[in-house]
């Protein structure tokens, strides 16, 4: 086994609630995978941030943590926020949004895939073929109004959507390049622009820029769907979808619907990607109702770590990291298929049991991905 001298620094932000639990499980899995493979070692450095840290210190995202994220090769993020801990204006503690803006993480990548062993949420057997990616623009859209909204008197409130040429062009190009990478295993590729161009000028502009970018990727199919129609398609025939690209708020809503198609948020990994930096996190929240009870589903955290390894493999020319990513995915699938179904999905396996079974599946997974 050859270990690369290219040691990579990972900023680890466990956060709040079950974020801390699934992060501990994920670090255990990553260490087990690294011990069995070649390639660059990962140096994990834990940093404080989040609502519970804010309650203790008055800081949600300390400068030291933000600087560490800027220096790191990648950020591995648990979950942050707590219902009873808020800023003075009543808004939630959401450092993940601050990180998106500070690191210019413009592409929110939400892959949705059905795994054998999971309960079928939809009755159609074609749910086995669900394998699509939702890409949301994350630096503008309606979220651009965060901290900028205004209330006029006590009668009206306004939040303004912002769509720019640069923001739309770069996230559209990201979606087409992603579809091209997926094409090698799927045999075809298509990017769908999800908008509300029939009503809003900003969305008509979003579609116009998307079409301009599509013209520069002639080998990749391109089409459009209104966001309400896409919500229907996602429930009626999600197995027909490939890559979708959409505005920030639309993507926020549709990504939760997408997670529901494969069982829940505990099966929904995600990546926040920019040109220089990337952050990887499960799409779920901190789940105060089950925090500390050992009931959390760590699968989304595991699969987010696999996404991180894929990104690092490409960025640093470390193909063995891609092997680790496939090992994690295969081990998760084997654990679920063997009966380690998380409590969230109607099974009996808590966080420790899912982690234990996933690590136990590594030797078999190594044969499968060899």
C-alpha positions as CSV (number, residue, x, y, z in Angstrom):
1,X,0.0,0.0,0.0
2,X,1.4,3.4,-1.1
3,X,0.6,6.4,1.0
4,X,0.7,9.7,-0.8
5,X,2.9,12.5,0.8
6,X,0.1,14.9,-0.2
7,X,-1.5,15.2,3.3
8,X,-4.8,17.0,3.1
9,X,-6.2,19.2,5.8
10,X,-9.9,18.9,6.6
11,X,-11.7,21.5,8.7
12,X,-14.2,19.6,10.8
13,X,-17.2,21.5,12.1
14,X,-19.5,19.1,14.1
15,X,-21.9,21.8,15.1
16,X,-25.0,21.1,17.2
17,X,-27.4,18.3,18.1
18,X,-27.1,15.2,16.0
19,X,-24.5,17.0,13.9
20,X,-22.0,16.0,16.6
21,X,-23.2,12.4,16.7
22,X,-23.1,11.8,13.0
23,X,-19.7,13.6,12.7
24,X,-18.1,11.3,15.3
25,X,-19.5,8.3,13.3
26,X,-18.2,9.7,10.0
27,X,-14.7,10.3,11.4
28,X,-14.6,6.7,12.6
29,X,-15.6,5.4,9.2
30,X,-13.1,7.7,7.3
31,X,-10.3,6.4,9.6
32,X,-11.3,2.8,8.9
33,X,-11.4,3.4,5.1
34,X,-8.1,5.2,5.1
35,X,-6.4,2.4,7.0
36,X,-7.4,0.0,4.3
37,X,-6.4,2.1,1.2
38,X,-3.6,3.9,-0.4
39,X,-3.6,7.6,-1.2
40,X,-3.4,10.9,0.7
41,X,-3.9,10.8,4.4
42,X,-6.5,13.2,5.8
43,X,-5.6,15.4,8.7
44,X,-8.8,16.2,10.6
45,X,-8.9,19.4,12.7
46,X,-12.0,20.2,14.7
47,X,-13.3,23.8,15.0
48,X,-16.1,25.3,17.0
49,X,-19.2,27.0,15.5
50,X,-22.9,26.8,15.8
51,X,-25.9,27.7,18.0
52,X,-24.7,25.9,21.1
53,X,-21.3,27.5,20.8
54,X,-23.0,30.9,20.3
55,X,-24.9,30.4,23.6
56,X,-21.6,29.8,25.4
57,X,-19.4,32.4,23.7
58,X,-21.6,34.9,21.8
59,X,-20.0,33.9,18.5
60,X,-21.7,31.6,15.9
61,X,-18.8,31.5,13.5
62,X,-15.6,32.7,15.1
63,X,-12.9,34.3,12.9
64,X,-10.5,31.5,13.8
65,X,-13.0,28.9,12.5
66,X,-13.7,30.9,9.3
67,X,-9.9,31.3,8.7
68,X,-9.4,27.6,9.2
69,X,-12.1,26.9,6.6
70,X,-10.4,29.2,4.2
71,X,-7.1,27.4,4.7
72,X,-8.4,23.9,4.6
73,X,-8.5,21.6,1.6
74,X,-12.1,20.9,2.4
75,X,-14.7,21.5,5.1
76,X,-16.6,18.6,6.7
77,X,-19.8,19.9,8.4
78,X,-22.2,18.2,10.7
79,X,-25.4,20.3,11.3
80,X,-26.0,23.6,13.0
81,X,-28.9,25.5,14.6
82,X,-31.1,25.1,17.7
83,X,-34.7,26.3,18.0
84,X,-34.3,28.1,21.3
85,X,-31.0,29.8,20.5
86,X,-31.5,32.8,18.2
87,X,-30.0,36.2,17.4
88,X,-31.5,39.3,19.0
89,X,-33.7,39.9,15.9
90,X,-35.3,36.4,16.3
91,X,-33.5,34.8,13.4
92,X,-31.8,31.4,13.7
93,X,-28.1,30.8,14.1
94,X,-27.2,29.6,10.6
95,X,-23.4,29.7,10.1
96,X,-23.6,27.4,7.1
97,X,-25.2,30.3,5.2
98,X,-22.4,32.6,6.3
99,X,-19.8,30.1,5.1
100,X,-21.5,29.8,1.7
101,X,-21.2,33.6,1.2
102,X,-17.7,33.9,2.7
103,X,-16.2,31.0,0.6
104,X,-18.3,31.8,-2.5
105,X,-19.9,28.3,-2.5
106,X,-22.3,29.0,-5.3
107,X,-23.3,25.4,-6.3
108,X,-25.4,23.4,-3.8
109,X,-25.2,19.8,-5.0
110,X,-27.9,17.4,-3.7
111,X,-27.6,13.9,-5.1
112,X,-30.7,11.7,-4.6
113,X,-30.3,7.9,-5.0
114,X,-32.3,4.9,-3.8
115,X,-30.4,2.2,-2.0
116,X,-31.5,-1.5,-1.8
117,X,-32.7,-2.2,1.7
118,X,-34.6,1.0,2.1
119,X,-38.3,1.1,2.3
120,X,-40.0,2.2,-0.9
121,X,-41.8,5.5,-0.4
122,X,-43.4,5.2,-3.8
123,X,-45.1,2.0,-4.9
124,X,-43.7,2.0,-8.4
125,X,-40.8,-0.5,-8.7
126,X,-39.0,2.0,-10.9
127,X,-38.0,3.9,-7.7
128,X,-35.0,1.5,-7.7
129,X,-33.7,3.6,-10.6
130,X,-33.9,7.0,-8.8
131,X,-30.5,8.6,-9.4
132,X,-30.6,12.4,-10.0
133,X,-28.9,15.5,-8.8
134,X,-30.4,18.8,-7.9
135,X,-28.0,21.8,-8.2
136,X,-29.1,25.0,-6.6
137,X,-27.5,28.4,-7.0
138,X,-26.5,29.4,-3.4
139,X,-25.2,33.0,-3.3
140,X,-28.2,34.9,-4.7
141,X,-31.8,34.3,-5.6
142,X,-34.3,34.9,-2.8
143,X,-31.7,34.1,-0.2
144,X,-29.9,37.3,-1.3
145,X,-32.5,39.1,0.8
146,X,-31.2,37.6,4.0
147,X,-30.5,40.5,6.3
148,X,-31.7,43.0,3.7
149,X,-35.5,42.6,4.0
150,X,-37.6,45.5,5.1
151,X,-40.8,46.0,6.9
152,X,-42.8,49.2,5.9
153,X,-44.7,50.4,8.9
154,X,-46.6,47.5,10.2
155,X,-48.4,46.7,7.0
156,X,-45.9,45.5,4.3
157,X,-42.7,43.4,4.2
158,X,-40.4,43.0,1.3
159,X,-37.6,40.5,0.4
160,X,-36.0,41.0,-3.0
161,X,-34.8,38.2,-5.3
162,X,-31.5,38.8,-7.1
163,X,-30.5,36.9,-10.2
164,X,-27.3,37.9,-12.0
165,X,-25.7,36.8,-15.3
166,X,-22.5,35.7,-13.6
167,X,-24.3,33.7,-10.9
168,X,-26.7,32.0,-13.3
169,X,-24.0,31.3,-15.9
170,X,-21.5,29.7,-13.5
171,X,-24.0,27.4,-11.7
172,X,-25.5,26.4,-15.1
173,X,-22.1,25.5,-16.4
174,X,-21.4,23.6,-13.2
175,X,-24.6,21.6,-13.8
176,X,-23.6,20.7,-17.4
177,X,-20.1,19.7,-16.4
178,X,-21.7,17.5,-13.7
179,X,-24.0,15.9,-16.2
180,X,-21.1,15.2,-18.5
181,X,-19.3,13.3,-15.7
182,X,-22.4,11.3,-15.0
183,X,-22.9,10.4,-18.7
184,X,-20.1,7.9,-18.6
185,X,-22.1,5.5,-16.4
186,X,-25.6,6.5,-17.4
187,X,-25.1,6.5,-21.2
188,X,-27.0,9.8,-21.6
189,X,-27.1,13.2,-19.9
190,X,-29.7,16.0,-19.6
191,X,-29.8,19.2,-17.6
192,X,-33.2,20.6,-16.7
193,X,-33.6,24.3,-15.9
194,X,-36.2,24.6,-13.1
195,X,-37.7,28.1,-12.9
196,X,-40.9,30.2,-12.9
197,X,-40.2,32.0,-16.2
198,X,-43.8,32.4,-17.1
199,X,-44.4,34.7,-14.1
200,X,-41.2,36.4,-12.9
201,X,-38.9,38.6,-15.0
202,X,-35.9,37.4,-12.9
203,X,-36.8,33.8,-13.7
204,X,-37.1,34.5,-17.4
205,X,-33.6,36.0,-17.2
206,X,-32.4,32.9,-15.4
207,X,-33.8,30.7,-18.2
208,X,-32.2,33.0,-20.9
209,X,-28.8,32.7,-19.4
210,X,-29.2,28.9,-18.9
211,X,-30.0,28.6,-22.6
212,X,-26.9,30.5,-23.5
213,X,-24.8,28.2,-21.4
214,X,-26.6,25.1,-22.8
215,X,-25.5,26.2,-26.3
216,X,-21.9,25.8,-25.2
217,X,-22.5,22.1,-24.2
218,X,-24.1,20.7,-27.4
219,X,-23.5,17.1,-26.5
220,X,-25.6,17.4,-23.3
221,X,-29.4,17.5,-23.5
222,X,-31.2,20.6,-22.1
223,X,-34.8,21.3,-21.3
224,X,-37.0,23.4,-18.9
225,X,-39.6,22.9,-16.3
226,X,-41.6,25.2,-14.1
227,X,-41.0,24.6,-10.5
228,X,-44.5,23.6,-9.7
229,X,-44.6,21.1,-12.6
230,X,-41.2,19.7,-11.5
231,X,-42.6,19.1,-8.0
232,X,-45.2,16.9,-9.7
233,X,-42.7,15.1,-11.8
234,X,-40.5,14.4,-8.8
235,X,-43.4,12.5,-7.2
236,X,-44.8,10.8,-10.4
237,X,-41.7,9.7,-12.2
238,X,-38.4,10.7,-10.4
239,X,-36.5,7.9,-12.2
240,X,-36.6,10.0,-15.4
241,X,-34.6,12.9,-14.0
242,X,-30.8,13.5,-14.4
243,X,-29.5,16.9,-13.4
244,X,-31.6,19.9,-12.5
245,X,-30.4,23.4,-11.9
246,X,-32.5,26.1,-10.1
247,X,-32.6,29.2,-8.0
248,X,-31.7,29.2,-4.3
249,X,-35.2,29.1,-2.7
250,X,-36.7,26.7,-5.3
251,X,-33.7,24.4,-4.7
252,X,-34.1,24.6,-1.0
253,X,-37.7,23.4,-1.1
254,X,-37.3,20.8,-3.9
255,X,-34.2,19.2,-2.2
256,X,-36.3,18.3,0.8
257,X,-39.0,16.8,-1.4
258,X,-36.3,14.9,-3.2
259,X,-34.9,13.4,0.1
260,X,-38.4,12.2,0.9
261,X,-38.5,10.1,-2.2
262,X,-35.7,7.9,-0.8
263,X,-36.7,7.7,2.8
264,X,-35.8,11.0,4.4
265,X,-33.2,13.6,5.2
266,X,-30.9,11.0,6.8
267,X,-30.3,9.6,3.3
268,X,-29.6,13.0,1.7
269,X,-25.9,14.1,1.4
270,X,-24.9,17.4,0.0
271,X,-22.0,19.5,-1.1
272,X,-21.6,23.3,-1.3
273,X,-19.0,23.9,-4.0
274,X,-17.2,27.0,-5.3
275,X,-14.2,27.4,-7.6
276,X,-11.7,27.4,-4.7
277,X,-13.5,25.9,-1.7
278,X,-16.0,23.2,-0.9
279,X,-18.0,22.2,2.1
280,X,-19.7,18.8,2.6
281,X,-22.6,18.1,4.9
282,X,-25.7,16.0,5.4
283,X,-28.8,17.9,4.3
284,X,-30.6,17.2,7.6
285,X,-30.8,19.6,10.6
286,X,-29.8,19.1,14.2
287,X,-32.9,17.2,15.2
288,X,-33.3,18.4,18.8
289,X,-36.1,15.8,19.4
290,X,-33.6,12.9,19.1
291,X,-30.3,14.5,19.9
292,X,-28.3,12.6,22.4
293,X,-30.4,9.5,22.1
294,X,-28.3,7.5,19.6
295,X,-31.1,7.4,17.1
296,X,-29.6,9.6,14.4
297,X,-29.1,8.1,10.9
298,X,-25.4,8.7,9.9
299,X,-25.8,7.6,6.2
300,X,-26.2,11.2,4.8
301,X,-23.0,12.2,6.7
302,X,-21.2,9.1,5.3
303,X,-22.3,9.8,1.8
304,X,-21.3,13.5,2.1
305,X,-17.9,12.4,3.1
306,X,-17.8,10.2,-0.1
307,X,-18.6,13.4,-2.1
308,X,-15.8,15.1,-0.3
309,X,-13.4,12.4,-1.3
310,X,-14.5,12.6,-4.9
311,X,-14.0,16.3,-5.0
312,X,-10.5,16.1,-3.4
313,X,-9.5,13.3,-5.8
314,X,-10.2,15.5,-8.8
315,X,-8.8,18.7,-7.3
316,X,-5.5,17.2,-6.0
317,X,-5.1,14.4,-8.6
318,X,-5.4,11.7,-6.0
319,X,-7.4,8.8,-7.6
320,X,-7.1,6.6,-4.5
321,X,-9.5,9.1,-2.8
322,X,-12.1,8.2,-5.4
323,X,-11.6,4.5,-4.5
324,X,-12.3,5.4,-0.9
325,X,-15.5,7.2,-2.0
326,X,-16.7,4.1,-3.8
327,X,-15.9,2.0,-0.7
328,X,-18.0,4.2,1.5
329,X,-21.0,4.0,-0.9
330,X,-20.7,0.3,-1.3
331,X,-20.4,-0.3,2.4
332,X,-23.4,1.9,3.2
333,X,-25.4,-0.1,0.6
334,X,-24.3,-3.4,2.0
335,X,-25.1,-2.4,5.6
336,X,-28.6,-1.3,4.6
337,X,-29.1,-4.5,2.6
338,X,-28.0,-6.7,5.5
339,X,-30.7,-5.3,7.7
340,X,-29.0,-2.3,9.4
341,X,-32.0,-0.1,8.5
342,X,-31.9,3.2,10.5
343,X,-34.6,4.0,13.0
344,X,-35.6,7.0,10.9
345,X,-36.6,4.7,8.1
346,X,-38.6,2.2,10.2
347,X,-35.7,0.0,11.2
348,X,-34.1,-0.7,14.6
349,X,-30.5,0.4,13.9
350,X,-29.3,3.5,15.7
351,X,-26.3,5.6,14.9
352,X,-23.7,3.2,16.5
353,X,-25.3,0.1,14.9
354,X,-25.3,1.6,11.4
355,X,-21.7,2.8,11.8
356,X,-20.6,-0.6,13.1
357,X,-22.3,-2.5,10.2
358,X,-20.9,-0.1,7.6
359,X,-17.4,-0.5,8.8
360,X,-17.9,-4.3,9.0
361,X,-18.9,-4.3,5.4
362,X,-15.6,-2.7,4.2
363,X,-13.7,-6.0,3.4
364,X,-16.6,-7.1,1.2
365,X,-16.9,-3.7,-0.3
366,X,-13.2,-3.8,-1.3
367,X,-13.9,-6.9,-3.3
368,X,-16.9,-5.3,-5.0
369,X,-15.1,-2.1,-6.1
370,X,-11.7,-3.8,-7.0
